[in-house]
Amino acid sequence: MVGGTMSGGLNAALADYRVTANRLAGELAAIDPNEPVRLGKRTSNLFRLRDNKPVHRLDVTGLDQVFHVDPDAMTADVGGMTTYEDLVDATLPYGWCRWSCHNCERSPWAGR
């Protein structure tokens, strides 16, 4: 990010985002509505057992960016699949987010 905006500019980043969103909409429309669909992403906060049946996975790469940070308005334009880690990386220099959770030093998981 340069000067609060991802390299290539906010307009270019948002245009790429729209292209990706339109691609996903087309992929989803082409799948039988009775078939299972999942998001194909690199991370998840859900820990549950799933069956091993084949499913369609939609590639959500490109929807996981921080496009722009406006320190004056205290806003960030982000994609719908942006991780908290990426949001913190982009906003921590402005003091908006903490890298660690509140009172993590008292957490039973601290230091492990």
Secondary structure by P-SEA (a helix, b strand, c coil): cccccccccaaaaaaaaaaaaaaaaaaaaaccccbbbbbbcccccccccccccbbbbbbcccccccccccccccbbbbcccccaaaaaaacccccccccccccccccccccc
